[in-house]
């Protein structure tokens, strides 16, 4: 499925006067009794990241995903961005779609959004399980790329002047052990540029500072939650790979971790078959069919 087919199979809803792109397989699925998975993408890409595992997951689950504000096909206003608002958007979409219980699969930036959702639902009244993947769960273990350091600096507003598809490819090649194809690079570049997205990337990346300011809330959300957690990690990721897993195992009670070897920052893109299998196995072990 290319990005235009992905877009045509989705829809939009309005949140605070902004148009948010989303996909919901319930619209085309004859089985209306599947449990629901919410998939939350990372930075700087979009929901299209889930395309390779979408068909396999959809065999057993109702899938919901979205392009968070500032990403993909959603609106990209020139404003202050916040993880708290992104969590509000996720909850608004679930409410719109009448979803009361769901599982989470999250990656990178989406991990932090998931941490905020876990903080709001510590007892697991709505969230049934959560799969986290290669994200900055702990500010102290996040190894920023040089381009991220530039983006978050006072000179970040100059970023659009030199950012290009070639620069995107360089960065993705640095963090992925299994390189993305040329068509995948091109599609991600189109999605970043859509709605003049380049001009607001330095706004979105302020989430790195949010992680520091809200470390207690978001790390405690992992430590104290009653929601079953599973960390899936491409250990060769230079940003949040093996070194982040070690910290996770130090801090999280009874950690449930799957290490994917010979895989980098995008496990669901680099090794989709393995990734889907370990997600499904974990979700099956923490599902309540009655819901």
N, C-alpha and C positions, 0 to 999 in steps of 0.2 A: 504494500500500500504506500503510495507516495503522499507527500504532504497535502496536496490538493484533495485527494480522496479522503485523507484523514479529516480535513476540514469539512468536507461535504457530508461526512457521516456524523458530524457533531452539531452543536447548537450553541446558543448564547443566552445568558441571563444577565440581568442588570443588578449591579451592586453599587450603591452610592453614586448613581449616574454613570457608572463605568460598565462597559460590555465585557463580560467574561466568557471565554470559550470553554465548553465542556463536552464530554462524551459520556453516554450512558447506554450500555448494551441492552438494558431492559426494553428500549424502544423497538428492537428488532429480534428479540429472543422469545421463542415460544414458551420456554420454561420460566414462569414468573416466580418460582419458589427458591431460586438460588440465593445463597448468602452473598453479601455485598463486600467488594474490595474497593477501597479508595486508594488510588495511586497518585503520589505527590512527587513531582519532578524536581530536578536540581537546577543549579545556576551554571551557565547562562542559557541553558537550552529550554526544553518545553515538554509538554505531555507526549509529543511524538517519540520521545525516548523509549516509551513503553511499547512501541509498535511491534518489536520482534517477539515479545512474550505475550502480547495481547490475545492471539488466537488460542494458545495453549491454556491460559488462565480462564478464558471465556467458556471453555468446555464445561467448567464446573462452577463458575462464579459469575454473578452480575458485576460488571466492572464500571467504575465511575472514575474519571480523571478530569483534570482541568488545566488550562494554562493560567497560572497565577498572574495577578496583576503585574504588568510590566514585561510579560513573557509571551512568546509564541503569537497566537492569533488574538489574544486579549488586548484590551486598551493599554496604552503605555503613556500615561500622563507624566508631565514633568513636575514631580512632587516628591515629598518625603515618603519613603517606603518603610514598611514595618512588618516584621514577622507576625505581630499581633493582628494586624489587619488581614494578612494572608490567612491566618487561622479563622478569622471571622468569615472570610469569603468561603472557605471550605465548609464551615458549619452552615452558612446560608444556603449553599448549594445542596447539602444533605437535607436540610429542612424543606427546600423547594421540591426535592425528589422523594419526600416522605420516607427517608431512611432513618431508622431509629437505632439500628445496631449494625456495626461494620468492622471489617479488618482494615489495617493500613499496610501498604508497602510504600516506603519513602526512600529518596536518594538525595544526598548532598544538602542543598538548601532546604529541600523537602523534609529532611530529617529534623531540622530545627522547627519547622512548622509542626511536624508530628510531636515534637517534645512539648510544644505549647498546647496542642490538643490533649496530650497525656496529662499535662498539668491541670487542665480543666476537667478531666474525667479520670482522676486518680483511682477511683474505685472500680473503673471499668464498667460503668453502667451502660455505656454505648459502645465503646471500643472493645472488641473481643480479642484482638491480638495485634501486634505491631512488628513488622519486619523493617529494620533500618539497614541502610546500605551506604557505606563510604561517605560519611558526612563529618562535619566538624562538631561532634557531640561534646567535645571538651576543648575550650579555647586554647588550653596549654599544649595540646597535641596537634593543632592545626598548622601545617607547614604551608604558608602562602606561596603562590607562584609570584615571580617578580611583577608580572602584569597586574596581579591582584593588589600588590603593595602600591603600585602606581595609581591604580584606580581609586583606592581609599585615601590617597594623599590629597593635599590641597590642589594638586595639578590634575586631579582626575577628570575635570571638565574638558581637558584637552584630548582625552582618550579617543573620541570619535574622529579626530583629524588623521590618525595613523592606523586605526583598527581596520583590518581587512580580512578577507577569507583566508589569505595566506597566514596571517597572524593567528587566526582561529585554529587552522590546521596545525601550526607549530605547537600551540598550547595543548591541543588534544593529543597530538603525538607524544608529548612529554608526559602526559598523565595516564594514557592508555597503553597497556602492554600489547594488546592486540589492536593494531591501528584501525580506525574507522575508514570505510571506503570513501572514495572521492564523491560518490553520490550522497553519502550520509553527511559529509562535510558541507557539501553544497546546500543540502536541505536545511541543516542547522543554521547556516549562514543566512539563508532566505528568511528563516523564522526569527532570527535575531534582528534583521533589518526591517521586518514587517512593522508597519505603523511607526516608522522612524525610531526603532528601538535602540539603535546605537547611542543616541543622545542621552539615554537615561540609565545606562549600565552603571555609571559611577554613582548614581543615586541608589540603585538596588543593592550594590555591594556593601552598603553601610550595615547590612545584617552582620558583618563580621564584628563590628563594634557592639551591636545589640547582644551578640553571644557573650561578650565579655561582661557587659553591664547586667545581663540577666542570667549569668552563669548559675547562681544558686538556685533560681527557680527552675531552670531547664535541666540541670544535672540532677536535682532532687526529684524531678518528674520521672527520671529513669530509675533512680534508687528506690523511690517509695511507691511507685505505681503497683497496682494489683493486676494490671494488664500483662499478659504473657508477652515477653520481649524476645526477639531473635535478631542478632546482628549477623548480616551476611557481608563479607568483606573481601574485595579484591586486594590481596595483601601487597601487590607490587605498586599500589597507588602511592606516589610520593607525597600527596597532600594528606590523605587520611587512611593510610594502609596499615601494615602490621604494627607500627608504633602506636596507632590509635587503638587497635584491638587490645594491646597489652594494657593500656590505661583502662579500657572498658572492663577488662577482667579483674583489674585491681579494685574498681569502684562499685561495680554492679553485683548485687547479691545473686549467687547461683547463675552466673552468666551462661546464656545459650548462644554459642558462636559457631558459625560455619565459615571457615577460611577457604577462599577460592584461590588456588595457586595458579601462577602463570596468567593472572588477570589483574588489571589495573583499576582505574577510578570508576569505570562504567561497566560493572559486572553484567547488568541486564542487556547491554549492547554488545559487549565483548564475548560473553559466554551465556547467551540467552537460554539455552536448553538446561544447563546445570542450574542456573539461577531460578528458572521457573520450577524445576523439580524440588529444590530445597524450600522454596516459598510454599508450594502446595503441601508438602509433607508437614511443615510446621503448622499451617493453617488447619489442615485436617485434624491435627492433634489438639487443636485449641478451638474447636468449633462447637457451637451449641445448635444442633439441628432445629430445636424448637423455635429458634429466633429467625 
